[in-house]
Amino acid sequence: MEYRKIGTIIRTLRQEQNMTQKQLADQMNISDKTVSKWERGSGLPDISLIPELTRILGVDIGKLLAGDLSPNEFVGGNMKHTKYFVCSTCKSITLCTGEAEITCCGKKLSSLPLKKAEEDEKLSVEEMEDDWYITSDHPMEKECYISFLAFAAGDRIQVIKQYPEWSLSVRIPKRGHGMLIWYSTRQGLLYQLL
């Protein structure tokens, strides 16, 4: 561990929050001299203080200890390249248009691989007025259901949450061509082009 890099991160994040060394020290019930020592790279926080320090500074523990807060590379603005994350514990959905480290329920999540749906996996799509009417004969049971649908086109994504024991029947406004994306708890993340 490089003490100076960690100290620089602590100082930078403290200053971004317009906090003095004394204010940070008071929140942590330590002396401001201790905070000064960290920021100068003359020492590191005790391991018992790190969770509270990262909470106050709003930083990931791993990033703080690695001494690296370099920004993620910008990937671009096309929503068709969005990454999808689903928590295996609570089934929360997170979307990201670039590189990110996502955690939920105390676990680091990986982006789901997007797989083109085979003919027998595709959802039924009909044109109805100015909408696409989307249905499926998917069983939608607690053990296996479609958790969400999304329509991604150029500059926007529309996400529609689904729940077990609901029949899948959704209308999405037609907005040109794009990708219809859905997450099945059994089959993973699938898509078909519209």
QUINOR-V642438 format. One record per residue. RES is the residue in three letters. SS is DSSP state (h for helix, s for strand, l for the rest). PSI is psi as a letter, one per 40 degrees, with the letter a starting at -180 (none if undefined). Layout:
{{RES SS PSI} {RES SS PSI}}
//
This chain:
{{MET l h} {GLU l h} {TYR h d} {ARG h d} {LYS h d} {ILE h d} {GLY h d} {THR h d} {ILE h d} {ILE h d} {ARG h d} {THR h d} {LEU h d} {ARG h d} {GLN h d} {GLU h d} {GLN l e} {ASN l f} {MET l h} {THR l i} {GLN h d} {LYS h d} {GLN h d} {LEU h d} {ALA h d} {ASP h d} {GLN h d} {MET h e} {ASN l f} {ILE l i} {SER l i} {ASP h d} {LYS h d} {THR h d} {VAL h d} {SER h d} {LYS h d} {TRP h d} {GLU h d} {ARG h e} {GLY l f} {SER l e} {GLY l i} {LEU l i} {PRO l i} {ASP l i} {ILE h d} {SER h e} {LEU h e} {ILE h d} {PRO h d} {GLU h d} {LEU h d} {THR h d} {ARG h d} {ILE h d} {LEU h e} {GLY l f} {VAL l i} {ASP l h} {ILE h d} {GLY h d} {LYS h d} {LEU h d} {LEU h d} {ALA h e} {GLY l f} {ASP l h} {LEU l f} {SER l i} {PRO l i} {ASN l i} {GLU l h} {PHE l h} {VAL l d} {GLY l i} {GLY l e} {ASN l h} {MET h e} {LYS h e} {HIS h e} {THR l i} {LYS s i} {TYR s h} {PHE s h} {VAL s h} {CYS l h} {SER l e} {THR l d} {CYS l e} {LYS l e} {SER l i} {ILE s h} {THR s h} {LEU s i} {CYS s h} {THR l e} {GLY l a} {GLU l h} {ALA l i} {GLU l h} {ILE s h} {THR s i} {CYS s i} {CYS l f} {GLY l e} {LYS s i} {LYS s h} {LEU s i} {SER l i} {SER l i} {LEU l h} {PRO l h} {LEU s h} {LYS s h} {LYS s h} {ALA l h} {GLU l i} {GLU h d} {ASP h e} {GLU h e} {LYS l i} {LEU l i} {SER s h} {VAL s h} {GLU s i} {GLU s h} {MET s h} {GLU l b} {ASP l f} {ASP s i} {TRP s h} {TYR s h} {ILE s h} {THR s i} {SER l i} {ASP l e} {HIS l h} {PRO l d} {MET l f} {GLU s i} {LYS l d} {GLU l d} {CYS s h} {TYR l i} {ILE s h} {SER s d} {PHE s i} {LEU s i} {ALA s i} {PHE s h} {ALA s h} {ALA s h} {GLY l c} {ASP l e} {ARG s i} {ILE s h} {GLN s h} {VAL s h} {ILE s h} {LYS s i} {GLN l i} {TYR l i} {PRO l i} {GLU l e} {TRP l i} {SER l i} {LEU l h} {SER s h} {VAL s i} {ARG s h} {ILE s h} {PRO s h} {LYS l h} {ARG l f} {GLY l a} {HIS l i} {GLY l a} {MET s h} {LEU s h} {ILE s i} {TRP s i} {TYR s h} {SER s h} {THR l e} {ARG l d} {GLN l e} {GLY s a} {LEU s h} {LEU s i} {TYR s i} {GLN s i} {LEU s i} {LEU l none}}
//
